[in-house]
Amino acid sequence: MSTNPQRTLALAAEYYGFLSDLASHGESVSLGDLRSLLQKHHPDGERAPDKVAELLEQYGLFEKAVDSETSWEIPHVIGEFLRHLSMRQRLSAPGLLGPIIEEVARLTEELRQAFEAADIDHIRLASNSIKQALDAARGLSRGNSQAIVNEVMRIKTREDRRTLRERYLFITHLHEKHLTPLGSMVEVGGEMERRANELIAVARHGRTLLPDDPFVPELSSKIIAAVRRLKDDAWSDFHSSLREVTPLFRQVRRDHALAVAISRQLDRVSRDGAKGLDGVEARLPIARWRPEGVFSTYDLEDYLAGVANYVSNPDPGPLASIGDSVAPLVLDVAEVIEALLAAGDQQDLLAWIFRTFGAYPDQQLLQAFHNISGSPDFKCAHADQPVQAATVEAIYTYYPMQATNA
């Protein structure tokens, strides 16, 4: 491998688009793939694909793939640098931040002992190591936050090309394996805050022990500033990621539950025919449904459709209230949400809506229930046993939905 840094930088600049494209996908490339990528990024290039691979490998920008001598991949450090330049960082393993925090705790104890011994050389060495560890933790936090935003945007724009189940598994893993452990670490009272407070206390103690040293007061102030910067950035990165992932997590969880329920229902109908629709409203997590295509006899279907649409005295609808002295009741969903936020958590959201806004028509009450169940302001979960609720218009059998403030 060549050790000429100027030549390495020149090659990286020349093939930046090509290398960045490979780094964003994180896959090895064969000679045929290399030829296609070079045609895309360097259509007028004079070097043959195999010569390009040899040249990049010579200067450390390429390396042979672990599973093939005829494929290449970008070294990890080069890929991370290119992803950083293009703001397309790759999501790191969720447990990487923990060892860095443990390393900070170990270095904090070394710094304390150095202060006690008034060993200036040891103090400088420990403080430099602490600065590197803090920068590594901050870079990991920022890179993960940017990678999460990138993944969320790919999912929202459907560029990820994942199936519904793959998207559900990825978002669930992201929420439960990345954000939940990270939250317990960076939130108030978490491991990061405890270790940060310990380091700040040691830096202040050292400044008290050696107030007349020409380096210690400034060095301690820099450590304290770096610790506070890490705490602020980690907290900001975590909550930024949480704001991006939480609504998507709720949506994909609902979509996945609906897809699973529909698949089971279709399987039941394929086995039992129309009889398989019995009790469908209890099995599908939806507020309204309408059966279609149940009849195979089209004449009977047309006849029943005509009977269903027959009205001897049609309802004039909302226009009939124009000349009336009393205006029709219209339920404002924002008013329902405001009342629910004031009332607090509810074990049975629909029953609460019936009790609180019982003067309104059932259709508006059910519409408000449907809107709240999908609102990001609340966390909703279904109970396991069905219950019944009666209004003036109908008797409803449903699974209670618990609603808590998000």
Protein Blocks (a to p, Z undefined) as FASTA:
>chain_A
ZZbfklmmmmmmmmmmmmmmmmmnopacdfklmmmmmmmmmmmbcbdfklmmmmmmmnop
accdfkbckbccddfklmmmmmmmnopaccddfklmmmmmmmmmmmmmmmmmmmmnopak
lmmmmmmmmmmmmmmmmmmmmmmmmmmmmmmmmmmnopnopafklmmmmmmmmmmmmmmm
mmmmmmghiaklmmmmmmmmmmmmmmmmmmmbmklmmmmmmmmmmmmmmmmmmmmmmmmm
mmmmmmmmmmmmmmmmmmmmmmmmmmmmmmnommlmgoklmmpccfbdcdehkbfblklm
mmmmmmmmpcfbacebjmlmmmpmbdcddddfklmmmmmmmnopcfblmlmmmmmmmmbc
fklmmmmmmmmmmpckbccdddfbdcddddfkbccdddddddddZZ
